[in-house]
């Protein structure tokens, strides 16, 4: 009898609103998938085939299919701004993007995590002050900070260095501080108390007990930040002039006018697919973490 009650309680009631929302979401998914399939098929077309057949797959005949990716890997490069420096090829662009995105994603996840732990588990007045500072900085609009930021980075000789960008991005401010703060607050104090009885110090409690409990959350936030930094070009084009990323190359192809040879729409679509490939792979492999772990604490059941 109780099992039937539970089953009835978990059944979803389809109201007109839920049906409308479900239909809207399904339509949205179909549109996104259709656009991705169209972009992929277009990247294998020749210019003549694209002009005659914009929407559908390339026709099965000689001259309709083209391997545009090989031409891009060979000919897409960024000229160095420093005289005498070698241009950065496409593989170099990918390497710079990975180093910049992974490093920045790691530090922008590590600092909110550790600061959130300290504020959640050591409830001093300064911890409350840090918590208030984070909220205030999220509310107040920071306008006009770019010139002063550029002057500081140049004075410290951190510009045009990927590791310098890691240092610049080392900040605990932002929404994910609150995410980690609430995650650590939700963990029972009995974990740390039992560890202290066994002789563990604060570092051991953090890295051997607390951190493993929120490891899924840590990697989820890091994945989200990686996608953000992979697609970012404004910060990189300002502070990494001689270490360009894939996002900068894609921007130059679309808006910079530096690549007349890539004015072909099929070439542009192939470059976009190559730039999007790491993000798509990450989403396919880690979609469960990206979609669910931000709301899951370390203790279940």
C-alpha positions, 0 to 999 in steps of 0.5 A: 500500500505504501509503495503505491502511495509513493508511486502516485506521489512521484508521478508527474501531472501533465498540465497544459503549462507542462505540455507547453514547456515540454514542447518548447524544450523539444523544439529548442533541442531539435533546432540546436541539433539541426543547426549543428548537423547543418554546420558539420555537413556544410564544412565538407562542401565545396564552394560550388556545392554550397552555392547550389545546395545550401541546406542539404548534405553534399550530393554523392558525386565527384567534386561535391565533397571537400576535406576543408580541414586539411587546408585549415590545419596547414594554412591557418596561422597567426602572425606574431606581433614581435618582429622576428617571431615565428607565426603560430600555426593551428596546432600552436593555437590549440596548445595556447588555448588548452594551456590558457583555458585549463590553467585559468579554469583550475585557479578560478576553481581552486581559490573559491573552493579553498576560501569557501572552505575556510569561511564555512568551517572557521566561523570568525568575524573575518570569515563573515567579512569575506563573505560580505565582500563577495556578495558586495562585489557581485552586486556593484557594477565594476566599470572602468577598471580595464585601464588600471588593470592593464597598467598593473599587469604591464608594470608587473611584467605579466602580459604576454605570459600564459602563467601570468594570466593564471596569476591574474585569474587567481581570485575567489570573488564570484558566484562559485565562492557561494556554491562551495561555501554552501557545499562545505556548510552542508557537510556534517561537523562530525567528519572533522571532529572525528578526524581531529580525535584521530590526530589529523591537522587542518591540512589533512582534514581539508585534503583527505576528508573534505575535498574528496567529498566535494570533488565532483562539484570541483570538477563540475565548476572547473569544466564550466570555467574551461568552456568559458575561457576556451570561448574567451578572446577579449582578455586573450587578445589584450594580454596575450598578443603573441600567444594567440588562441583558437578563439582569437583566430576564429574572431580574425577569420569572421571579423578581422579581415586578415584571412581573405583566403577563408572567405569561403563559408564552408571554410568558416564553418570548418574552422568553427567546428574545429574551435567547438570540438573540445567543448562538444567532447567535454559535454558528451563525456561529462554531461551528467556532471555539467547538468547535475552536480552543482546542486549535489552535496558531498553526503547522499542518503 
